[in-house]
Amino acid sequence: MMPPSFPLQAKLRPPRLRANLLDRAALASAVAQALVGKRVVAFVAPAGCGKTVALGQGLAALPPGFAVSWLSLEPGDDLERILSCLTAALEPLDPPWRQAPEAIVAMAGAGVAGRRDAASALAAALLGCEQDQGVIVLDDLHHVVDPTALEWLTAWVRWLPQGWSLALTSRSQPALPLARWRAAGELAEFRAADLALRRAEVATLVGLDPSNPAVSALWARTQGWPAGIGLSLAHGLVDGRPALQPHVDAYVNEEILGALPPTMVRFLLRTSILPELTSARAAVVSGDPQAGQWLAETERRGLLGTPLDGDEPALRLHDLLRDWLQSRLRGLHPQELPELFRRAAQTETDPLREVAWWQQAGDWPAAERALARHAPALLNAFALTALARLLEAFPPQRRLASPSLAMVQGQLAAQRYEWQTMQHALHRTAEGFEREGDLERSLQARALEVVGLLAGGQVELAMQRQGSIRSCGTEATTRALLALMRCWFSGATGPADGPGRQLDAMTDELLTAPTPSVWASCIPSYIFIGRPGVHAALRRWADAAAELPGERSAALTAQIALVTGWHRLWGGEREAARTCSEALDAELRWQGRPRGLDLAALSLHTALAMAGDDAAEANDQLDQMIVAAAGDAQRRDTWRAVFVFVALQHAALTGQPRRVLSLADDLAAAPTAREWQLMRDARLAAAGWVAFGQGDFTAASERLSAALPGLIEHDLVGIAHLARIGLVLALLRRGHPRQAGAQLLRAWEATGEGLEPGPWQLAGPQTLAELAEADWGGAGHERIVQTLGRWRMPCQPAPGPHGAVRDAARLSTLSARETEVLARLAAGESNKLIARALALSPHTVKRHVANILDKLGVDSRGRAAALYHGHADP
């Protein structure tokens, strides 16, 4: 997760209460009681009614031990931005995140179910905090117009843990179910009348007796409106003026700005575009070297600005004044706005705001450059919805014509595993960069385009695009991407040994550019693992990727676990593969189960189940794979049939004839235009498996033998090897042991003389037992048969320990680094302190804490610390 930029930090700063504020003890007490006793506390009143001040005084009156998280909202804040800020606002509480904060943000963009999961995840983090009482403030809710954000807030209120409340301030009635909350006794409200100053309070401010006519006149003119009274007193006006609220425009112009030096007025006009003001940034945007002096004067005048707590002095102009200033700026100096927005962009540290500033300035080339520069970090931070929104803000014609924008769109689609969208966007990218003479980036886009076409089953079009590539590139990244493309291409069309050679070539190039972001764009696919050399190539890539310097993205970490799990499984290390599968599951939970990777994780679970002795479990996993593929619109036509065929082979090998027939009927449906070339031979082989299931081993051996060469040439996930084993069994059952033995030897050689036990184990222990116990007619395969006999033994999990032994066992599952983190956590150190002490990023510490909680089976840092103290060495 990217560290919060200054603007984000400013949004999380509560306003600092001024020392000379009127003491409104009764109102502060009422607000504090509401915050303690109600689930929602709403301050709904026009500008200048003192909503934020009243809330601040109420928070100051809370009992000790209350946690407070503050978020100031602004125009343009949508659900993703709000969630990003909320998770950052909660960081000082060291919540025990069970999912990455950025993954929670990404979840909210995945429809109704995703928003529900995001609400649940955020509530779970609050529930696990050591503080069991707190207030979350959303200031200026009227700025939020995103309906999904308001729907999410409504749902989240139901998830708030006991002891926590949500405080809202808004100038207008928010689109939230206030009536329902009111009827349920969950809502406390403070309206304009509740916030208005009483006569006695006005008298205290003026320093006169409450009976003095000037007090009555001031109160009557303002009706206790705090802003009006404050403005009057700031300029020494106690009586003799008209009512202020209906004439704010004239009053601000005549009585406030009219009393200021013209240079200061120009400064305020030009800096009013900024949500928060610091001396350095205001000087750049306004072009005024006296910015610090004017900010100090603005703060001195009280109501004009609110100082923000924090290390860097900052000021937020009062909305009443800022709105008026912006309106006047647009009316008097519209020609200055583009330049002011450019200066704001040049000083912006928040990626989303920077791009938006350039867009407001109408400087589309600069906006494109900024978006291209920030896109990788935004993708790694799961800011997918925000990235898509920034893309949509560009003029349609520019989106279509710009290769940089098309590249971002393609990267966004790839992150979402939307192969077709990715391919279309990258095709525009490649052509656009080629027109601009940027051959290197054109080649990179073309390589990824071909990968997208192949992954989506469009082999013929991929052949055309691949045939247009005439260069190997000059950069290692380009050459690595081209090797990845050739890996997929040979995987789809042959030769059989092509993927292994190309993966090795890709890793060779990557080793010259040891940057995690480059490796993250060159992920080898496990689907070719049955091809010659791929098992070793995957192991080489995974081992090298795991040793990369610097912090890896969550996506790359998950891919390393996936690839490692498959090469462990293929090498016969089933327990190690199971450990990788569990690590991958934990990583995907942390990431919010991103689409695409979740399907890949399911494939590893399924392969492990097929290698076990529980056919029902394997059937269930295979059915889940088929359903998951069917539910993915952009991969359904390519992958569903592959998984149906894998399930059919498994059913035949494990003696399930009815299931074989059912799956064969499913597979008999007309092929789609996007199926892999493998499926032509798989449909031929399906007839052999049906005959196998019905006991017609003559027909089975003939049809499997006819289909086998094509399956070997285009093998995916070991399909060809299972067909080899089926042919061996069919020949054995026909009574042809010598022919079966010859096929057994070919299969043995195809798996590196037994160096790759995984594909044999996928056939299941029942099949391995039959092979090990068969009469081979003296074919001389004793060593092979003995090895198969050893491999058939299923993995037996050890019985679970109990009580104190179990707790000690759970602690022993922690890695050395996790144990270090737990020791410091148990000593009371925050994530920030742990990160500093161990030279880690805060993100990495959060991930370690989540792993610790998962492995120990606890839901809070406090319980983890207690378990550690109960078993730590004296």
BAGU-90053 format. One record per residue (C-alpha): x, y, z. Coordinates in steps of 0.5 Angstrom, whole numbers, plus 500, padded with zeros to 3 digits. Example, Ala and Ser with C-alpha at 12.3 -4.5 7.8 and 13.67 -1.06 7.14 Angstrom:
BEGIN
525491516527498514
This chain:
BEGIN
500500500503507498504511504499517505501523502501530505494531502491525505494526512491533512484529510486525517487531521482533526481541527485544532480547537482555539484557546479563546473559543467560547466554553460551551460546556452544556453543548459539549457534554450533550455531544459527548453523551451522544457519542458514547451512547448512540451508534450515529451522531449527525450534525446537520446545519448550514455553513457557519453554524459551528458543526465542526467546533461543537463536535471537536468540543464534544470529542474533548469531553469524552472519557479517557480511553476513547479512540478518535479517527477523523476524516475530512471529506472533499468534493470528488471523494467516492467510496474507494477514496473514502475507504482508502482514507478510513483505513489510513485514519485507523492506522494509529490504532494498529488494527489487526488487519486480516486483509490488506487495507488496499484489498478492502478498498478494492473489494468495495468496487466488486458490486454489492457483495464486495461492498458487504465484504469490505464493511465486514472486513473493516468492522473486524479490524475495529473489533480486534483493536485494543481500544474497545470504544471510539468515534469515527468522524466523517466531516463535511459529508455533503461533499459526497455524492457517490450513491454507492458510498452512501449505500456503503455507509448505511450498511457499515453502520450495522457492522460497527462494533459495540462501543464505536460510533459514527459522527457525521457533519453535513450542510444538508440532509444526507441521503442516509436512513436517519429516520430509521436510525432515529426510530431505532434509538441509534441516532442523536442529531444536532441541528442549527437550532441546537448549535445556535449561541444563546443570548447569555453566550453572546453576552459572554463573547461581547463582554457585556451584561445579557440585558444590554440592548447591544447584546439583544440586537446582535443576537436578533440580527444573527439568530445566534448564527455562530459565523455571523456573530464571529464575523461581526466581532472580528470587525468590531461590529456589535450593532447597527448592521443588517442581518448577516446570514442572507447577505453573506456575499456582500458582507464578505466582500465589503467587511472582510476582504475590504478590510484586507490588503489587496495583496492578501486578497489576491493571495486568498483568491488564488490559493482558494483552489487548494483544500489545505494550505501550507506556506511552501505550497501556497507560495508556489500556487499563488506566486506570492513570496509572502505566503507564510505571512498571509497564512499567519494573518488568516489564522489570526483572524479566527473564523477565516481558517482552521489550523490542523493538528500535525507536524507540518503547519497547515490551514483549512479555510472555512467553507463559507469563505473558500466557496465565496473566494472560488466563486469570485475567482472564477468570475473575475479571473477565469483565465488564471485557473489553468495556470493555478491548477498546473501549479497545484499539480506540480506541488501535489504529492498525492497521485490521484489529486495530481492527475486530477489537477492536470485534468482540471488545467486541461493539460492533457499531455501532462495528465497522461504522463502523470497517470502513466507514471503513477499507474504501476503504484496505483495498481499495486495499491489496488486503487483500480476504481480510482484508476478507472475513474481517472481514465474516464475523465479524459476526453473519449477521443484522446482515450482512443488516440493515446497509446499511454492511456491505452497501456494503462487501460490494458494494465488495469484489465490484466490486473482484473484478468479481463483478457479480451479488454486487455488485448483490445487496449494493448493493440491500440497501445502497440499501434500508437507507440509504433506511430510515435516511433517508440519501438521499445514500448510498442514491442512490450505492448505487442508481446502482452497483447499476444499473451492476452489473445492466447490466454483468451483462446484467440490463437489465429489472431495471436499468430497474425500479431506475433508474425508482425513482430520483427525486432527482439528489443534492446531492453531486458524487459522487452526481451523478457516479455517477448520470451513470455509471449513465445512461451504462451505461443508455443504452449498453444501451438507447439512444439511441446518443448517450446514453453520450457525453453522460453521460460528459461530465456525469460528468466535469463533476461529478468536476472539482468533486471532485478526489479520486482515491478519488472518480474511482476509483469513476467509471470510464468503460467503453471498450465504448461507444467506437463511440457518438457523442461517446464517444471525445472524452469518454474522452479528456477523462476520462483527461486530467483523471484523469492530472492529479489531485493526490495519489497515485492507487490502482493500480486507477485508474492501470491504468484511466487506461492502459486508457482512454487506450489505447482513445482513442489507438487510436480516434484512429488513434494505433496506436503510442501505443495500443501504448505504453499497452497495454504500460504497462497490462500492466506495471501489471497485472503490478505488481498481480498481474493482478487479475481483470476488468482482465486481461480489459479489457487483453486487449481492448485487445491484441485490438483492436491485433491486429485493426488489424494485418496478422497475421490469425493473431495476431488470431484467437489474441487473439480466441480468448483473449478468448472463453475468458477470458469463458467462464471468468468465471462472473459475466460469461460469459452477458453477454460471451462471445457479444459476443466470438464475434460480434466474432471472426465479423466479423473472420473474414469481413472477413479471408477466413476462411469456415470460421472464419466458419461455426464461429463462427456455429454457436457463436453460434447457441446459444440466447441467455442471459437475461443477454445484451446487447440488442445481441445480438438484432441481432447474431444477425440480422447473423451470417446476413449475415456467413455469406452474406458468407463464402460469397460470397453478397453479395446476401443479405449486404447485405440481412441486414446492412442489416436488422440495422444500425439496431439495431447502431448504437443499441446498439453495443459496441466498434465492432461497428456500424462493422464491420457498416457496412464489411461492408455497403459491401464487400457492395454493392461486390462485388455491383456496386453502387458508387453504393449502396456509396458512399452507405453509405461516406459514412454510415460516414465521417460516423459517425466524425466525418469521419475524425477517428476512424480506429480503427474503420476500422483494426479492419477490417484493412489488407486491407479498407482496401486493397480500399476504397482501390482500388475503383471507386466509379463516380464517386461523388466519394469521392476524399478518403475513399479517399485517407485510407483508403489511408494508414491501411492501412499497417501499423505496422512496429517498428524493428529492435532495437539491439545491445550498448552501443547497445541499453543506451543505448536502454533507458536512453532509454526511462525517463521523467524521473522514472524517470531521477531515481530510477535516479540516486539508486538508483545512488548507493546510496540506499534507497527510503526516502531516494529517497522523502524526497528526491523528495517521493514516497511509498515506494509510488511509488518502488517502482513506479518501481523496478519500471518501471526494472527492466522497461525495462532488462531487469534483475532487481536494483537492482545491475544497474540501477546498473551499467548506469546507471554504464556510460552516465551522462554524465561
